[in-house]
Amino acid sequence: MMISPMGHMDSEGKTQVMGEIKIALRKELKTEGDQLVLEILQCRNITYKFKSPDHLPDLYVKLYVVNIATQKRIIKKKTRVCRHDREPSFNETFRFCMNPTGHSLQLFLVSNGGKFIKKTLIGEAYIWLDKVDVRKRVVSWHKLLASSAQIHS
């Protein structure tokens, strides 16, 4: 039986894969302390069923840095919206002044519904920073899993 880091699970213990997200991580040593550098690169193979097959969504990534010990979200950021694109390339870099040890990343791919339509959470990915060797730039694809979480702007 599989349980995700946040404890989500469906009846079979399988979580539906909604696509993939490509990110790059590295740590930079600065005089003022460690910096974690996160690049949100692109998404692919989005399987979410949009309103119609030809519907091109406006997608963005919402990200949180989570302290594993306290389960608190300590940093919150989001990318710009990529309009009308099922395979968006974000190519955005975020810098966090922190030691990555003891932290994880939560990445949420969100469809921006427009003025009066609520945002839709497409999928989520979790990266345990303790398991990534960030001394050099690491580029990797992560599965975006179907989520039961709610997105609050």
ZIDA-V294175 format. One record per residue. RES is the residue in one small letter. SS is DSSP state (H for helix, E for strand, C for the rest). Layout:
BEGIN
res->(RES/RES)
ss->(SS/SS)
END
This chain:
BEGIN
res->(m/m/i/s/p/m/g/h/m/d/s/e/g/k/t/q/v/m/g/e/i/k/i/a/l/r/k/e/l/k/t/e/g/d/q/l/v/l/e/i/l/q/c/r/n/i/t/y/k/f/k/s/p/d/h/l/p/d/l/y/v/k/l/y/v/v/n/i/a/t/q/k/r/i/i/k/k/k/t/r/v/c/r/h/d/r/e/p/s/f/n/e/t/f/r/f/c/m/n/p/t/g/h/s/l/q/l/f/l/v/s/n/g/g/k/f/i/k/k/t/l/i/g/e/a/y/i/w/l/d/k/v/d/v/r/k/r/v/v/s/w/h/k/l/l/a/s/s/a/q/i/h/s)
ss->(C/C/C/C/C/C/C/C/C/C/C/C/C/C/C/C/E/E/E/E/E/E/E/E/E/E/E/E/E/E/C/C/E/E/E/E/E/E/E/E/E/E/E/E/C/C/C/C/C/C/C/C/C/C/C/C/C/C/E/E/E/E/E/E/E/E/E/C/C/C/C/E/E/E/E/E/E/E/C/C/C/E/C/C/C/C/C/C/E/E/E/E/E/E/E/E/E/C/C/C/C/C/E/E/E/E/E/E/E/E/E/C/C/C/C/C/C/C/C/E/E/E/E/E/E/E/E/E/H/H/H/C/C/C/C/C/C/E/E/E/E/E/E/E/E/C/C/C/C/C/C/C/C)
END
